Amino acid sequence: QVQLVESGGGLVQPGGSLRLSCAASGSIFRLYVMGWYRQAPGKQRELVATITSGGSTNYADSVWGRFTIFRDNAMNTVDLQMKSLKPEDTAVYYCNADSPSRLRYWGQGTQVTVSS
């Protein structure tokens, strides 16, 4: 069983920055693929970024060059640093954990609003 808790969301002006954090329970965090997804009103949940247990990263085209995903296996955390934020980045952001057996766990989400 894995529990995920996101933090760091809020209101920011276009061009600003936010750093989201996800804290995961358990001692096997290092084995999981971790990711950030987002869901805007009326839209499907979409991938933002993932990071494997070995540190390989993957980003959505829409955030490439602006967002960076990090993980700290000792602290059981994964962060998403967001820069040059745009209004279209507005969404609820969810932390995801993907186990080696392909079980998936989700946090409750944190709201990010980009508006002037």
N, C-alpha and C positions, 0 to 999 in steps of 0.2 A: 504494500500500500504506500502510495506517495501522495503527499499534500504539497501544494504550491501556493505561495502567497506573493502577489505582485504589489509593488509600491512605486511611487515616483511620478504618477500621472498628475495632470493639472492643466491650467490654462496658460498658453504662451502665445506671443505675437508671431506672425510670420517672420521667418528668418532666425528665430530663436532656437534654443536648445533645451532638451530635457534628457534625463537619464533615468530609465526604468530599471528596477531591480526585481528579481524573483528569488525567493528563498524556498528551497526544497527540503523536505524531510527525508530521513533515511540515511544509511551509510553506504549505499550503492550508487550514489549520484553520478560518480565518475563513469559508470557503465552506460548511462543514458544519453541519447541524442536529445539536446535541449533546443527549444525554439521559441520565437515570438511570432504570434499571429495577431491579426487585427480584424475587426468587423465594424464597418460603418453602417449607419441606419439604412435599411433597405437593401443591403448588399450581403453577399456570402462572406464567410470568414476566409481570409486569405493569408498566405504565408508572408511574413516579413523577413525573417532571418532564422537560420538554424546553425547549430554548431555540434559536431560529433564529439564522441569521447576522446578522439585524437586531436581535436582542435580544428578540423576542417570546417570552413564556413560556407554558407550559401545565402544569397540575398535576392530579394525580389528586384526586378529591374527598376521599379519605381523608387526604391530607396538606395540603390547602389551609389556609393561615394558619399552618402550623407549619414547613414546609420552604421554602427559597428556593434557586433555582438561579442561579449566576453563571457568566460566562465571561470570560476574559481572552485576547483573540485574539493579543496581543503575546507572551504566555507560553505559548500553546497549552494552556491549562488550562480545566477546567470544574469548579466546586465545587458541592456540595450541603450547605447549612447546615440541620441538622435540630434542631429544638427541641421541647420538650414531648413527648418520645418516649414511646411506648406499647409494651407487650409485643407487640402485633400488628404493630409495625414491624419485628420481628425477621425477618431475611432476609439472603440474600446480595445485595448491591447491585452492579449492573453498569453500567459506563459504556458508552455507545453513541455511535457516530458515523454519520451518515447523509449520504452524499455527494450532490452535485447529480444524479448519474446513478443514484441510489437504491441504490447499494451500501452495505451495512451492516457495521460493524465493532464488535467487542465486546471489552471487557477480560476478565480472568480472574475478576473479582469480589472483593469484600471483605465479610467477615462483620460484620454488625451484630446484636448481641444485647442486648435490653432486658429486664432481669430484676432483681428485688430480691434 
